[in-house]
Amino acid sequence: MSGYELHSYFRDSAGHFWPADQSQIYRTLSDLEAEELVKSRVIPQEGRPDRREYRILAKGKRVFEAWLKAPLPPDTVREPFLLKMFFADGLGSEGVTALIEDRIVATQQILFMLQAVLQGVVASHGEAGKDLGKIVRYSTLEFGIRHFKTELEWLLDLKEQVARSVPSQGKEMQK
């Protein structure tokens, strides 16, 4: 598989929860080759740049399997929106509501995209049924959908709370 093909595959599969740009893919492939986990070969092409194809080596398969089996440390949440919201009382209720409304729109767009991807995957590949590969892949899309539905519910609740709030004393930012 070429770096371009890998990037396309990644974008259309795991990209909904782990985005990676093309330069990151090529850097990683180069690092993996230096560690002798993958091997590449150059395929000459007429009228186009040469194509470099990669294949995973036995050592790479072992390292990947070990990574899959190893426990992960707990995630640390770094959510810029939550940081903004934590300090947003100085914007007043109108400013906070504007932040929330922008986030609602963005969350709805992501939710719509994930639902469309899941429908497309099911339409082209069928229901997961008992196929373990499909179950684990589809579940990542379902996680994203549930996550953004929950966020949307939280945002709508927060918007209602802000509408009923009173200004904090001495916290309004100067305009």
Summary of the structure (lengths in Angstrom):
residues: 175
radius of gyration: 22.5
end to end distance: 55.6
largest distance: 71.3
contacts: 395
relative contact order: 0.10
helix: 66%
strand: 7%
